[in-house]
């Protein structure tokens, strides 16, 4: 099966592309930045926010059987126009490409926080949506576009992720900071009381469920999350313990705007319809990330 993966230079897209290659898929990468993944059938450097995208891809890439769309602008500045150009217009163009190619599987990577602040626990796919940032609003818009495009010919599968962790994780995430500091016995800084409970999903589990989706023709929204949630304070303690660090926990004077919020996410729907069964926990992610830092990969 020929699969176009957007955003393959990122952590989520790169892990998905690498996993699919290992499973025998023919993978074509589409990115704004160069992709350094061995074994790709083709790597095309294009900006999905450009108006000429569809025509340019048709001229550069032979038709694919499926599209896995992970590319996104994740800027926290809600007044950055590129968020809309990339995440909304870009998704629309890729769906148009899917129509032209006759693609029957379109997998869209979205985000659990499109719901806003959790109101009902556990968080299911039916939880009301109220995005609080332009990024999450653009992800919700993308979900609507996929659902509109879904038909008997196109299986539009929407995978909502919480906080992705694992190998090749960006340095600006809380787990990356905790791991880096733990390795050199520096303080782990926490905002507020560290009581926010977050759910983390390992990108290696995300890659497996994407593969499962490619073998099924199923539409709908699915939460793809870890089996447990953990507070920021518990996460800091776990990093110190696993990495055998002498780091201390430092509570800063800054306030955590999500203090006390619990991201308890239900994955029952994905377990039932996508055979989703997470094999990696947060401990595995800490070990993997620690190994990368020690080896100088980051």
C-alpha positions, 0 to 999 in steps of 0.5 A: 500500500502506498501511503502519503505521510505529511509532517514526517519530519516531526516526532509523530509523523516521523515515528508513523512513517518509520513504523509503516516502512518497517511493516512493508508499506511504501511511504512517501513523505511530504514536509515543509522541512527536509526528511531524514528517514531511510527507506522512503519511496519519495520525500517531497518538500512542500508547504501545505499552506500554499495555494498551488499545493494540490497541483504541485503534488499531482505533478511530483507524486504518483497517486497514493492509496492512503493519506496520513495527515500529521503536519500542523502549525502548533504556534501558541500565538493565536494571532499567527495567520499561518495557523489557519493557512496551514492547519485549515487550508492545508487540510482542505487541500489534502482532502481535495488531493484525496478526492482526485487520487481516489484515496479511500483512507484519510487519517487525520491526527487531531488533539484531545484538547479541542474539548477545552477544559474537561467538564465530564470524566472520563473524557469520551469522544462525545465530550462537548468541544470548546477549543481555547486556542487558535491551534485547537480551533484549527484542529477542530475545523480540520475534524469537520472537514474530514467528516464532511469529506467522508463518504462510502469511498473515503474512510475519514479516521480522526485520531485525537491525541493528548500529549505525545511522548517518546523518542525524538521528543522536542526539547521544549516539552515538560517531560524533555525538561525533566529528563534533561535536568534529571540527567545532570542533577539540576532542579526540576521546576514546577509551576503552581502545586504540580497538581495538573494530571496529564495523559501521555501517549507514546508515539510508538503506540500511535504508529501502531494504531495508524497501521491498524487504521490503514487495514480498516475502512472506518470513519469516526473520531477516536481518542488515542491516549495512554491508560493512565494520567499522572500529575506534573509532580508525580512525573517529576518524581518518576523522572528522578527515580527512574534516572537515579538522579539527585535532582530536587523539585523546585516550586516556582512562583508562577501559576499553572493556569490548569492547576488541578485539571485532570485529563482522564481520557477514555480509550474504550472506543478505540479499543473496540473498533481499532484494536488499540492496546497501548504497549508503552507507558510513561516509564518507557518514554522516560527511559527512551528519552534519557537514552537519547540524551545520553547518546547525544541524539538530541 
